[in-house]
């Protein structure tokens, strides 16, 4: 869906959606060309304010106002790459009915959702996910993210996970299993409001990239990395660049 700034205001909601797939950036990237989801796209429909219309990447909202948008897909989603990518006007997303049991890729899932202030992730299943790189990148309006039920046992890529989340003050990661993670580069890059972070449970035995991990975290005063095993890390360039409050 292409939602242009001049067409709608910022009170757009997406609620109770997603049994299946897809959001793309029209004209720049068609995910079906990459992941061969043509058949799934044909099964998709959109309901806008209770009116069902055929799926259309380029649907435009010509009238200003509030919209309730529901996507309906027939099968279990496997790839959520860029699902909400660049949806700059979305303010709220409820994924309580989103079936992600088979999802393996959540890379850039909410990338560029700069007006998003809340995401309901309470029922999301990440048991099979291996890639959450850039999942919240540039979600600059998010002040809080509840990831208490995120299962990261199989996650390999965490690169840029919170990159550009400039309004986040705290991130609770105590339940994160990082045993299989290999890339944490730019993980907290640009988190300029971040005041506290607890990484005491992080196992980085397999991590080889921490480039720019805390770059731009200008309000962080303390980072306890006493449990970090850096034996296999190849890149720590700019890891603390811009951390001007570190004591």
PyMOL commands that set and color helices and strands:
alter all, ss='L'
color gray80, all
select helices_A, chain A and resi 31-35+38-42
alter helices_A, ss='H'
color red, helices_A
select strands_A, chain A and resi 12-14+45-48+51-54+68-72+90-94+118-120+170-171+196-197
alter strands_A, ss='S'
color yellow, strands_A
deselect
rebuild
show_as cartoon
